[in-house]
C-alpha cells in the first residue's frame, strides 16, 4: 500500500475510534461527524492507494463515484456514503439546519449508531481492496 494511503487509513481508523468514544459519552452529534470523517478518509485512502495525488472533495458520494471507476464492487457502499454525507455540516453548526435546536440537542443515539455502522461498512470494504 502506498505511504499516503496508509496515513489516511490510520487517521480513518482513529476517527472511527473517536466516534465510538463520543457515542459512549453521549456526544451523538460528534459521533455522527466523526463517523462521516472516518468514511471520507477511508475513501481517500483508497484513491491515494490507486495513484491519486490530489483529492479535494469532502462528499462521500462523489468520492465513492471516483472509487467505483477503479473498483466497481465498491458501488455496494452508495447508500452508506449518501447517508453519511448528511452529517458533514449540520452536526457541527447551530445554523446548519432549520429550527431552534443546536446539534447537541438534535442528534440521538440511534443517529450515531447508524452512522457508526455505515462508517464501519465503508472501512471494511475499502480495506479489502487496498493493495498490499
Secondary structure, 3 states (H helix, E strand, C coil): CCHHHHHHHHHHHHHHHHHHHHHHHCCHHHHHHHHHHHHHHHHHHHHHHCCCCCCCCCCHHHHHHHHHHHCHHHHHHHHHHHHHHCCCCCCCCCCCCCCCCCHHHHCCHHHHHHHHHHHHHHHHHHHHHCCC
